[in-house]
Amino acid sequence: MIFYGLAALIIIITSLMWAGGLYFFKTAIRRTPKTFLVNNPNLKTEADNELISSAGDLHWLDAQDSKTVTIQSQDGLKLSGIWLPSRNKSARTVILAHGYSGKGREMAGFARFYAETLGYHVLMPDDRGHGQSEGEIIGFGWLDRKDYVQWVGWVLEHVGMNTDIVLHGISMGGATVLMTGGENLPDQVRAIVSDCAYTSVEEELTFQLKQLYKLPAFPFIPVTSLITKWKAGYSFREASALKQLAKVGVPVLFIHGEADTFVPKDMVYRLYEACPTDKELLTIPRAGHATAFRVDREKYKSVLNTFLQKHMPYREGAVH
């Protein structure tokens, strides 16, 4: 009797753990409405367009001569992006990576700076599982890193091999560009700007599980990671910007809000220390998660512009 009772208890506990893992997989990894972000005291959702893009920025973007462009991912998804060609003969290009549950057009504030002030071509992809792009799985930067390698190829094809490219991402996008930087990139990728990135998916989701649900990492993170590996093809531990940094070969500008309670600011110091290349660190006082650009645009733009002038050579090139 004791044996059967113990066996039944093990089955019940295992079933509850599996059910919890499936719930968190659907909540965080599946393409579903992210209601847990609404009214979160540690985060303003990107839907309010106040993190990085004002209403004026979005109106500016809508008035530009932009077009929708697409690529096909290695696993067959149609991925969409907004292409804003330079108005001058600059061959420099920025690829902007948005945050979790966002979309490319929400990077309009950055796009405006790069286009108007610096004269860059601007590409704003919608990540898989976001915006107009296909996909039911959120890659948290790990699956997306290969998509961004393809977007780099798209830029080379359409602007020319003499372009110089910077990858600039915020939040999940900040982690995405770091993960992308660890891949085998062409020499035309000259620099990376990573704003409020997390060290790894495992560490960020562990932090959020405690913050939002008051739950310990074990057993929920390992079980959800196992389900994600099964259903999405990646585990939380392997999805690490920290590990990818060891393979990055270009200069990196790290940015973080000093009041960020969604992605802890200690993560940026660990990322900065792990970076083996030329690197700079900018922290913005009073800025919460993904709000550094809004809180102190002048400081942000000044440091960013100096960094780009140092690492992005200027070359003339045809506009396509």
Residue pairs with C-beta under 8 A, 6 or more apart in sequence:
17 219
17 220
17 223
18 223
20 219
20 220
20 223
20 224
21 220
21 223
21 224
21 226
21 227
22 227
24 209
24 220
24 224
25 224
25 227
25 228
25 231
26 32
27 34
27 36
28 138
28 205
28 224
29 137
29 138
29 140
29 224
29 228
29 231
29 232
30 136
30 137
30 138
31 129
31 130
31 135
31 136
31 137
31 138
34 45
34 100
34 101
36 212
37 43
37 45
37 101
38 45
40 212
40 262
41 261
42 211
42 261
42 262
42 288
42 289
43 262
43 288
43 289
43 290
44 50
44 51
44 288
44 289
44 290
44 291
45 101
46 52
46 98
46 99
46 101
46 102
46 106
46 290
47 101
49 55
49 57
49 58
49 106
50 291
50 294
51 99
51 106
51 170
51 290
51 291
51 293
51 294
52 106
52 107
52 108
52 109
52 110
52 170
52 290
52 291
52 293
52 294
53 105
53 106
53 107
53 108
53 109
53 110
54 109
54 294
57 108
57 109
57 111
57 112
58 105
58 108
60 108
60 112
61 82
61 84
61 105
61 108
61 111
61 112
64 84
64 115
65 84
65 85
66 82
66 83
66 84
67 82
67 83
68 80
68 81
68 82
68 83
68 132
69 80
69 81
69 82
69 83
69 123
69 154
70 78
70 79
70 80
70 81
71 78
71 79
71 81
71 147
71 150
71 151
71 154
72 78
72 79
73 79
73 128
73 135
73 146
73 147
73 150
74 146
74 150
77 128
77 133
77 134
77 135
78 133
78 134
79 125
79 126
79 127
79 128
79 133
79 134
79 135
79 147
79 150
79 151
80 104
80 125
80 126
80 131
80 132
80 133
81 104
81 123
81 124
81 125
81 126
81 151
82 104
82 105
82 122
82 123
82 124
82 125
83 121
83 122
83 123
83 124
83 158
84 111
84 115
84 121
84 122
84 123
84 124
85 121
85 319
85 320
86 92
86 115
86 119
86 120
86 121
86 319
87 115
87 119
87 319
88 119
88 319
89 316
89 317
89 318
89 319
90 118
90 119
90 120
90 121
90 314
90 316
90 317
91 121
91 159
91 160
91 162
91 163
91 164
91 315
91 316
91 317
91 318
92 118
92 119
92 120
92 121
92 163
92 164
92 165
92 166
92 312
92 314
92 315
93 120
93 121
93 122
93 123
93 155
93 159
93 163
93 164
93 165
93 166
94 110
94 111
94 114
94 120
94 121
94 122
94 123
94 165
94 166
94 167
94 168
95 123
95 125
95 148
95 151
95 152
95 155
95 165
95 166
95 167
95 168
96 104
96 107
96 110
96 111
96 114
96 122
96 123
96 124
96 125
96 168
96 169
96 173
97 107
97 125
97 127
97 144
97 148
97 167
97 168
97 169
97 170
97 172
97 173
97 174
97 176
97 177
98 104
98 106
98 107
98 124
98 126
98 127
98 130
98 169
98 170
98 171
98 172
98 173
99 106
99 170
99 171
99 172
99 173
99 174
99 290
100 138
100 140
100 171
100 172
101 130
102 130
102 131
102 171
102 172
102 173
103 126
103 130
103 131
103 132
104 124
104 125
104 126
104 131
105 124
105 131
107 124
107 170
107 173
108 124
109 293
109 294
110 168
110 170
110 293
111 122
111 124
113 301
113 304
114 120
114 122
114 168
115 122
117 301
117 305
118 305
118 308
121 155
121 159
121 163
121 319
123 151
123 154
123 155
125 133
125 147
125 148
125 151
126 132
126 133
127 133
127 138
127 139
127 144
127 147
127 172
127 173
127 176
128 134
128 135
128 137
128 138
128 139
128 143
128 144
128 147
129 135
129 136
129 137
129 138
129 139
130 138
137 143
137 231
137 232
139 147
139 232
139 234
140 172
140 175
140 201
140 239
141 172
141 173
141 175
141 176
141 178
141 179
141 201
141 239
141 241
142 179
142 201
142 234
142 238
142 239
143 232
143 233
143 234
144 176
144 179
144 180
145 176
145 179
145 180
145 182
145 183
145 244
146 183
148 167
148 176
148 177
148 180
149 180
149 183
149 184
149 185
152 165
152 167
152 185
152 186
152 188
152 189
153 186
155 163
155 165
155 188
156 163
156 186
156 188
158 320
159 317
159 319
159 320
160 317
160 318
160 320
161 188
162 315
162 317
163 188
163 317
164 188
164 190
164 312
164 313
164 315
165 188
165 189
165 190
166 189
166 190
166 191
166 192
166 193
166 308
166 312
167 177
167 180
167 181
167 189
167 191
167 192
167 193
168 177
168 192
168 193
168 195
169 175
169 176
169 177
169 178
169 193
169 194
169 195
169 197
170 195
170 196
170 290
170 293
171 195
171 196
171 197
171 263
171 289
171 290
172 198
173 195
174 194
174 195
174 196
174 197
174 198
174 241
174 255
175 194
175 197
175 198
175 201
175 241
177 192
177 193
177 194
177 197
178 192
178 194
178 197
178 241
178 244
178 245
178 248
178 252
178 271
179 239
179 240
179 241
179 244
180 192
181 189
181 192
181 244
181 245
181 247
181 248
181 249
181 250
181 252
182 243
182 244
182 245
182 246
182 247
182 248
183 244
183 247
185 249
185 250
189 250
190 250
190 251
190 311
190 312
190 313
191 250
191 251
191 252
191 253
191 307
191 308
191 311
191 312
192 248
192 250
192 251
192 252
192 253
193 252
193 253
193 255
193 304
193 307
194 241
194 252
194 253
194 254
194 255
194 271
195 255
195 256
195 290
195 292
195 293
196 255
196 256
196 257
196 260
196 263
196 268
196 289
196 290
196 292
197 241
197 254
197 263
197 267
197 268
197 271
198 204
198 241
198 263
198 267
199 240
199 241
199 242
199 267
199 270
199 271
200 236
200 237
200 239
200 240
200 241
200 242
200 243
201 236
201 237
201 239
201 240
202 221
202 225
202 236
202 237
202 239
202 240
203 267
204 263
204 267
205 221
205 224
205 236
206 217
206 221
207 263
207 264
208 262
209 215
209 216
209 217
209 220
209 221
210 216
210 217
221 236
224 236
225 235
225 236
225 237
226 235
228 234
228 235
228 236
229 235
241 271
242 270
242 271
242 274
245 252
245 271
245 274
245 275
245 276
246 274
246 276
248 275
248 276
248 277
249 277
250 277
250 311
251 277
251 278
251 279
251 280
251 307
251 310
251 311
252 275
252 277
252 278
252 279
252 280
253 279
253 280
253 281
253 282
253 303
253 304
253 307
254 268
254 271
254 272
254 275
254 279
254 280
254 281
254 282
255 268
255 281
255 282
255 283
255 284
255 292
255 300
255 303
256 263
256 265
256 267
256 268
256 281
256 282
256 283
256 284
256 292
257 265
257 283
257 284
257 286
257 287
257 288
257 289
257 290
257 291
257 292
257 295
258 265
258 283
258 284
258 285
258 286
258 287
259 285
259 286
259 287
259 288
260 287
260 288
260 289
261 288
261 289
262 288
262 289
262 290
263 289
265 283
268 281
268 283
269 281
272 279
272 281
278 311
280 303
280 307
282 292
282 299
282 300
282 303
284 292
284 295
284 296
284 299
284 300
285 296
286 295
287 294
287 295
287 296
292 300
293 300
